[in-house]
Amino acid sequence: MAGPDPALPDSFTPSSSSVYSDQFGFYSLDCNVPGLSKVILDKLNMKDYKDYRAALEGKGKVGFRSYKEMFQNLEDTYKFCACCSKLPVSLPDPKALKRCIKCLNVYYCSKDCQKKDWSLHKKFCKTLHAVSIDRLVEWLVHTGDLPFATEVWSRPAKDVRCWDDWVSMQGDLTPRLEPILSGKNMTDLWTNGCRPRPEEAELRESVWRVCSEFFSRPLAIGLGIQETRLDPYSRPLTVHLVGAGHDETLGARVTDMDELSRMFPGHQGLEVVMVGPEVVQGPIMRPPLRAFGPRGRVYISAYKGLYHQFWEEVVEKGEAAKPDLVVGFHPGFHASQGLGEGWLPTLLLLRDYSIPSMFTMYNDAELTYSLQILNELEMDVKDTGPNPFSSQKPEQVQTSPNKPPSYCNAFYIYFQGLLETQQEEE
């Protein structure tokens, strides 16, 4: 039996018992690099986590005087010794931190620390160089320069099995990439980005990696539609995206899932409802559909709150369609007690109503722990494995950069209902 429904936290102190993943994230930062969460808040011109939460909920603002200040403050949040974890404020000379000249990503407080760490850092230095570029190029998603425009799929979705297949349908990308690479926002980025502009080949690769992360979200939903054998050509489909947060909703546009219409051209209509306590205010914050709209379109809506609350307050009252599929990107219910307790009523709801569900994971460890939890809940896990449309953009663990990177939507788990057990004949 599930315990009482977890309430949204009244406390704004970073904690491991919160249903907010970013609140747990601040707690984790300080566990690995004590004081780093305060550095981040200072660089955002915020007093505490309460200000941070208010800004995300549209009740406060993040203001910078210039692009240079914004990018410099971003860089400052990575300034701590990768070996001993000391922040500049903890050093006799705060300017003693020196950046690795190869990756331009990690810092060391002394030659001794850098030398001591080299046997580990050299394994990841090249990847961390790519990460340092992607971290800045990602800004072009928020300016609207990325992602680049894509084509309607010329092959059935079932025949497109990997990124190479997808790219082969796009034709020559040069006319679409050149305006981005030579555009004003790209120029402003590297004029103010606290590092030299990379070579054009590196920038092209970075643009592709950043776009692959963006497209991996609708393509993961498309994978779920195929895994569950739903037919978007026979009737409209409703997908609930549970645990939606900043990554999916900060700066989100109503066109962010349009790749699904190129994947299933002429479909009968697709609705994606983003649900989660960390949903950010914006254009997608609009009511879900009761009856579906025009065919061939993707409609995005959002609800701020826990999924089982959305089910009770909206779905059961007939104010939103019941889902044909539930998808979760990196739910993280394995990461802490608070997140696990926040997810438990939702997981039980998905199980007891036998709703087809697909969750994605960052890495093999998250996949293993998530499967363990689902098995403990006696979920019927029908399929699991690497996602052929995993993001190609490596993700750095901010407080532990010299670790293998993770990738958004790298693995998936498809499950539905309660696992049936064989009853022994008497």
C-alpha positions as CSV (number, residue, x, y, z in Angstrom):
1,M,0.0,0.0,0.0
2,A,1.2,3.5,-0.8
3,G,1.6,6.0,2.0
4,P,0.1,9.4,2.1
5,D,0.5,11.5,-1.0
6,P,3.7,13.5,-0.7
7,A,3.1,17.2,-0.5
8,L,5.0,19.7,-2.5
9,P,7.8,21.0,-0.1
10,D,7.3,24.0,2.0
11,S,11.0,24.2,2.8
12,F,13.3,25.7,0.3
13,T,16.5,24.2,1.7
14,P,18.2,21.8,-0.7
15,S,17.3,18.3,0.5
16,S,17.3,14.6,-0.5
17,S,13.7,14.3,0.5
18,S,12.1,16.6,-2.0
19,V,9.9,15.7,-5.0
20,Y,11.7,18.5,-6.9
21,S,14.6,17.0,-8.8
22,D,16.5,20.4,-8.8
23,Q,16.1,20.7,-5.0
24,F,17.7,17.3,-4.7
25,G,20.3,18.4,-7.3
26,F,21.4,21.3,-5.2
27,Y,21.8,19.0,-2.3
28,S,23.9,16.6,-4.4
29,L,26.1,19.5,-5.6
30,D,26.9,20.5,-2.0
31,C,27.6,16.9,-1.1
32,N,30.4,16.6,-3.7
33,V,31.6,20.2,-3.8
34,P,30.6,22.0,-0.6
35,G,29.3,25.5,-1.3
36,L,28.8,25.1,-5.0
37,S,25.0,25.6,-4.8
38,K,25.6,29.0,-3.2
39,V,28.0,29.9,-6.0
40,I,25.4,29.0,-8.6
41,L,22.7,31.1,-6.9
42,D,25.1,34.0,-6.5
43,K,25.9,33.9,-10.2
44,L,22.2,33.9,-11.0
45,N,21.9,37.0,-8.7
46,M,19.7,35.1,-6.3
47,K,19.7,34.9,-2.5
48,D,18.6,31.4,-2.0
49,Y,16.8,28.4,-3.5
50,K,13.4,30.1,-2.9
51,D,14.4,32.8,-5.4
52,Y,15.5,30.1,-7.9
53,R,12.2,28.3,-7.6
54,A,10.3,31.6,-7.9
55,A,12.1,32.5,-11.1
56,L,11.3,29.1,-12.6
57,E,7.6,29.6,-11.7
58,G,7.5,33.0,-13.4
59,K,7.4,34.9,-10.1
60,G,10.9,36.3,-10.3
61,K,13.6,37.1,-12.9
62,V,17.1,36.2,-13.8
63,G,18.8,39.3,-15.0
64,F,22.2,39.9,-16.5
65,R,23.6,43.2,-17.7
66,S,25.2,41.6,-20.8
67,Y,25.8,38.4,-22.7
68,K,29.4,38.5,-21.5
69,E,28.3,38.6,-17.8
70,M,25.8,35.7,-18.5
71,F,28.5,33.5,-20.1
72,Q,31.1,34.4,-17.5
73,N,28.8,33.6,-14.7
74,L,28.0,30.2,-16.3
75,E,31.7,29.5,-16.6
76,D,32.2,30.5,-12.9
77,T,29.9,27.7,-11.8
78,Y,32.5,25.2,-13.1
79,K,35.4,26.8,-11.3
80,F,36.5,24.3,-8.6
81,C,39.4,21.9,-8.4
82,A,38.5,18.7,-10.2
83,C,40.9,16.9,-7.9
84,C,40.3,18.2,-4.4
85,S,36.9,20.0,-5.0
86,K,38.1,23.3,-3.5
87,L,36.2,26.4,-4.7
88,P,38.1,29.7,-5.3
89,V,36.9,31.1,-2.0
90,S,38.6,28.3,-0.2
91,L,42.0,29.0,-1.7
92,P,44.6,31.5,-0.4
93,D,44.6,33.0,-3.9
94,P,41.2,32.6,-5.6
95,K,42.9,33.2,-9.0
96,A,45.1,30.1,-8.5
97,L,42.6,27.9,-10.3
98,K,43.8,27.2,-13.8
99,R,41.8,25.6,-16.6
100,C,43.0,22.5,-18.5
101,I,44.3,24.0,-21.8
102,K,43.2,21.0,-23.8
103,C,39.5,20.5,-22.8
104,L,38.9,24.1,-21.5
105,N,36.5,22.6,-19.2
106,V,38.0,21.5,-15.8
107,Y,40.1,23.5,-13.3
108,Y,42.9,22.7,-10.9
109,C,44.1,24.6,-7.9
110,S,47.7,23.5,-8.3
111,K,50.1,21.6,-10.5
112,D,50.2,18.9,-7.9
113,C,46.4,18.4,-8.1
114,Q,46.5,18.4,-11.9
115,K,49.4,15.9,-12.0
116,K,47.7,13.7,-9.5
117,D,44.4,13.8,-11.5
118,W,45.9,13.4,-15.0
119,S,45.8,9.5,-15.2
120,L,42.0,9.8,-14.8
121,H,41.4,13.1,-16.6
122,K,43.2,12.0,-19.8
123,K,40.5,9.4,-20.3
124,F,37.8,12.1,-20.6
125,C,39.7,15.2,-21.7
126,K,38.6,14.9,-25.4
127,T,35.0,14.3,-24.5
128,L,35.0,17.1,-22.0
129,H,36.3,19.5,-24.7
130,A,33.2,18.6,-26.8
131,V,31.0,19.1,-23.7
132,S,32.5,22.6,-23.1
133,I,31.5,23.6,-26.7
134,D,28.0,22.1,-26.5
135,R,27.3,23.9,-23.2
136,L,27.5,27.2,-25.0
137,V,26.0,26.1,-28.4
138,E,22.9,24.9,-26.4
139,W,22.1,28.6,-25.9
140,L,21.1,28.7,-29.6
141,V,18.1,26.5,-28.7
142,H,16.8,29.3,-26.5
143,T,17.4,31.9,-29.1
144,G,15.4,29.9,-31.7
145,D,18.3,29.2,-34.0
146,L,18.2,25.5,-33.2
147,P,17.1,23.0,-34.0
148,F,17.6,23.2,-37.7
149,A,14.5,22.5,-39.9
150,T,13.9,18.9,-40.8
151,E,12.1,17.0,-43.7
152,V,9.0,14.8,-43.7
153,W,10.1,11.2,-43.4
154,S,10.4,9.5,-46.8
155,R,10.3,6.1,-45.3
156,P,7.9,4.4,-42.8
157,A,8.8,4.9,-39.2
158,K,9.4,1.2,-38.7
159,D,12.1,1.2,-41.4
160,V,14.1,4.1,-39.7
161,R,16.1,2.2,-37.2
162,C,18.9,4.6,-36.2
163,W,20.3,8.1,-36.5
164,D,22.1,7.2,-39.8
165,D,18.8,6.3,-41.3
166,W,17.2,9.5,-40.1
167,V,20.1,11.7,-41.4
168,S,19.9,10.0,-44.8
169,M,16.3,11.3,-45.2
170,Q,17.3,14.9,-44.5
171,G,19.3,15.5,-47.7
172,D,22.0,18.1,-47.8
173,L,22.1,19.9,-44.4
174,T,24.5,22.6,-45.6
175,P,21.9,25.2,-46.7
176,R,20.2,24.8,-43.3
177,L,23.4,24.9,-41.2
178,E,25.2,27.8,-42.9
179,P,22.8,30.5,-41.7
180,I,23.1,29.2,-38.2
181,L,26.9,29.0,-38.2
182,S,27.3,32.5,-39.7
183,G,24.3,34.1,-37.9
184,K,24.4,37.0,-35.4
185,N,23.6,34.8,-32.4
186,M,26.5,32.4,-33.1
187,T,28.8,35.5,-33.5
188,D,27.5,37.0,-30.3
189,L,28.0,33.7,-28.5
190,W,31.7,33.4,-29.3
191,T,32.4,37.1,-28.9
192,N,31.2,36.8,-25.3
193,G,31.7,33.1,-24.5
194,C,34.9,33.3,-22.4
195,R,36.8,31.1,-24.9
196,P,38.0,31.2,-28.5
197,R,35.6,30.3,-31.2
198,P,36.1,26.6,-32.2
199,E,36.9,25.5,-35.8
200,E,33.9,25.3,-38.1
201,A,34.1,21.5,-38.2
202,E,33.9,21.4,-34.4
203,L,30.9,23.8,-34.4
204,R,29.1,21.7,-37.0
205,E,29.5,18.6,-34.9
206,S,28.4,20.5,-31.8
207,V,25.2,21.8,-33.6
208,W,24.4,18.2,-34.6
209,R,24.9,16.9,-31.0
210,V,22.7,19.6,-29.5
211,C,20.0,19.1,-32.1
212,S,20.2,15.3,-31.6
213,E,19.3,15.9,-27.9
214,F,16.3,18.0,-28.9
215,F,15.0,15.5,-31.5
216,S,15.6,12.5,-29.2
217,R,12.6,13.5,-27.2
218,P,9.9,13.3,-29.9
219,L,11.7,10.3,-31.4
220,A,11.6,8.5,-28.0
221,I,7.8,9.1,-27.9
222,G,7.7,7.8,-31.5
223,L,9.6,4.7,-30.4
224,G,7.0,4.2,-27.6
225,I,4.2,4.5,-30.1
226,Q,5.8,1.7,-32.1
227,E,6.7,-0.4,-29.1
228,T,3.1,-0.4,-28.0
229,R,1.9,-1.1,-31.5
230,L,-0.3,2.0,-31.5
231,D,-1.5,3.2,-34.9
232,P,-1.5,7.0,-35.3
233,Y,-3.1,6.6,-38.7
234,S,-6.2,4.9,-37.4
235,R,-7.2,7.3,-34.7
236,P,-6.0,10.3,-32.6
237,L,-3.5,9.4,-29.8
238,T,-2.9,11.0,-26.4
239,V,0.5,10.8,-24.8
240,H,1.1,11.9,-21.2
241,L,4.7,12.9,-20.5
242,V,5.1,12.4,-16.8
243,G,7.8,14.0,-14.6
244,A,8.2,16.8,-17.1
245,G,10.5,19.5,-15.8
246,H,12.9,22.2,-16.9
247,D,14.5,20.2,-19.7
248,E,11.2,19.8,-21.4
249,T,9.4,22.9,-20.5
250,L,11.8,25.8,-19.9
251,G,11.5,28.0,-23.0
252,A,9.3,25.3,-24.6
253,R,7.5,26.1,-27.8
254,V,4.2,24.6,-29.0
255,T,6.1,23.3,-32.0
256,D,8.7,21.3,-30.0
257,M,7.2,17.9,-30.8
258,D,6.5,18.6,-34.5
259,E,9.0,15.9,-35.5
260,L,6.3,13.5,-34.6
261,S,4.2,14.9,-37.5
262,R,7.2,14.3,-39.9
263,M,7.6,10.8,-38.5
264,F,4.0,10.0,-39.0
265,P,2.9,12.2,-41.9
266,G,-0.9,12.4,-42.2
267,H,-1.6,11.0,-38.7
268,Q,-5.0,11.5,-37.2
269,G,-3.8,13.8,-34.4
270,L,-1.3,13.6,-31.5
271,E,-1.6,15.2,-28.1
272,V,1.3,15.4,-25.7
273,V,0.4,16.5,-22.2
274,M,3.4,17.4,-20.0
275,V,2.8,16.8,-16.3
276,G,5.1,17.4,-13.4
277,P,5.7,19.6,-10.3
278,E,8.6,21.3,-12.1
279,V,6.7,22.3,-15.3
280,V,7.7,25.9,-16.2
281,Q,5.2,28.6,-17.2
282,G,5.1,29.4,-20.9
283,P,3.2,29.0,-24.1
284,I,2.5,25.2,-23.6
285,M,0.8,25.9,-20.2
286,R,-2.7,25.5,-21.6
287,P,-5.5,23.1,-20.9
288,P,-5.4,19.6,-22.4
289,L,-7.9,18.6,-25.1
290,R,-11.2,16.9,-24.4
291,A,-11.9,16.1,-28.0
292,F,-9.0,16.0,-30.5
293,G,-8.4,18.8,-32.9
294,P,-7.2,18.8,-36.6
295,R,-5.5,15.7,-38.0
296,G,-1.8,15.9,-38.9
297,R,-1.0,18.2,-35.9
298,V,0.8,17.8,-32.6
299,Y,-0.9,19.6,-29.7
300,I,1.2,20.2,-26.6
301,S,-0.4,21.2,-23.2
302,A,0.9,21.1,-19.6
303,Y,-0.2,20.6,-16.0
304,K,1.9,21.6,-13.0
305,G,1.6,19.0,-10.3
306,L,2.2,15.3,-9.6
307,Y,0.7,12.9,-12.1
308,H,-1.6,11.0,-9.8
309,Q,-3.0,14.4,-8.8
310,F,-3.5,15.3,-12.5
311,W,-5.3,12.0,-12.9
312,E,-7.7,12.6,-10.0
313,E,-8.3,16.3,-10.7
314,V,-8.4,16.4,-14.5
315,V,-8.6,13.0,-16.1
316,E,-11.2,11.3,-13.9
317,K,-13.4,14.4,-14.2
318,G,-13.3,14.1,-18.0
319,E,-11.4,17.3,-18.5
320,A,-8.6,15.5,-20.3
321,A,-8.4,12.3,-22.4
322,K,-7.0,9.1,-20.9
323,P,-3.6,8.3,-22.3
324,D,-2.9,5.8,-24.9
325,L,0.8,5.9,-23.8
326,V,2.7,7.4,-20.9
327,V,6.3,8.4,-21.3
328,G,8.8,9.6,-18.8
329,F,12.2,11.0,-19.6
330,H,14.8,10.1,-16.9
331,P,12.3,9.8,-14.1
332,G,15.1,9.5,-11.5
333,F,12.9,7.7,-9.0
334,H,15.9,5.6,-8.0
335,A,18.0,8.7,-7.0
336,S,16.6,9.5,-3.6
337,Q,13.9,8.7,-1.0
338,G,12.0,11.9,-1.8
339,L,11.9,11.3,-5.5
340,G,11.0,7.7,-5.0
341,E,8.1,8.6,-2.7
342,G,6.9,11.2,-5.1
343,W,6.8,8.7,-7.9
344,L,5.3,5.7,-6.0
345,P,1.6,6.7,-6.4
346,T,2.2,7.4,-10.1
347,L,3.9,4.0,-10.7
348,L,1.1,2.2,-8.9
349,L,-1.5,4.1,-10.9
350,L,0.2,3.1,-14.2
351,R,0.4,-0.5,-13.0
352,D,-3.1,-0.8,-11.7
353,Y,-4.7,0.8,-14.7
354,S,-2.5,-1.2,-17.0
355,I,-1.4,1.9,-19.0
356,P,1.3,1.2,-21.7
357,S,4.4,3.1,-20.4
358,M,7.9,3.8,-21.6
359,F,10.6,5.5,-19.5
360,T,14.1,6.5,-20.7
361,M,17.3,6.5,-18.7
362,Y,20.6,8.4,-18.9
363,N,22.9,5.4,-18.4
364,D,23.2,1.8,-17.7
365,A,23.3,2.3,-13.9
366,E,20.0,4.2,-13.9
367,L,18.5,1.5,-16.1
368,T,19.6,-1.2,-13.7
369,Y,18.3,0.6,-10.6
370,S,15.0,1.5,-12.3
371,L,14.4,-2.0,-13.4
372,Q,15.0,-3.2,-9.9
373,I,12.3,-0.8,-8.6
374,L,9.8,-1.7,-11.3
375,N,10.4,-5.4,-10.6
376,E,9.8,-4.9,-6.9
377,L,6.5,-3.3,-7.8
378,E,5.7,-6.4,-9.9
379,M,5.5,-4.4,-13.1
380,D,5.2,-6.4,-16.3
381,V,8.4,-5.2,-18.1
382,K,7.9,-6.1,-21.7
383,D,11.1,-4.7,-23.3
384,T,14.2,-2.8,-22.5
385,G,17.5,-1.8,-24.2
386,P,19.5,0.9,-25.8
387,N,17.5,3.7,-27.5
388,P,18.5,3.9,-31.2
389,F,17.7,7.6,-31.0
390,S,19.7,8.4,-27.9
391,S,21.0,12.0,-27.7
392,Q,24.6,12.2,-29.1
393,K,25.4,15.1,-26.8
394,P,27.5,13.9,-23.8
395,E,26.4,15.1,-20.4
396,Q,29.0,16.0,-17.8
397,V,28.5,15.3,-14.1
398,Q,29.2,18.9,-13.0
399,T,30.7,18.1,-9.6
400,S,32.6,15.0,-10.9
401,P,33.7,15.8,-14.5
402,N,36.2,12.9,-14.8
403,K,33.5,10.3,-15.0
404,P,32.0,8.6,-18.1
405,P,29.4,10.9,-19.6
406,S,25.7,10.2,-19.7
407,Y,23.4,10.7,-22.7
408,C,19.8,11.8,-22.6
409,N,17.3,9.0,-23.5
410,A,20.1,6.5,-23.8
411,F,18.1,3.5,-22.7
412,Y,14.4,2.7,-22.4
413,I,12.0,0.5,-20.5
414,Y,8.6,-0.5,-21.8
415,F,6.2,-1.9,-19.2
416,Q,2.5,-2.4,-18.8
417,G,0.3,-3.6,-15.9
418,L,0.9,-6.2,-13.3
419,L,3.2,-9.1,-13.9
420,E,1.1,-12.3,-14.0
421,T,2.6,-15.1,-12.0
422,Q,2.1,-18.8,-12.8
423,Q,-0.1,-20.5,-10.3
424,E,1.0,-24.0,-9.5
425,E,-1.7,-26.6,-10.0
426,E,-2.7,-28.4,-6.9
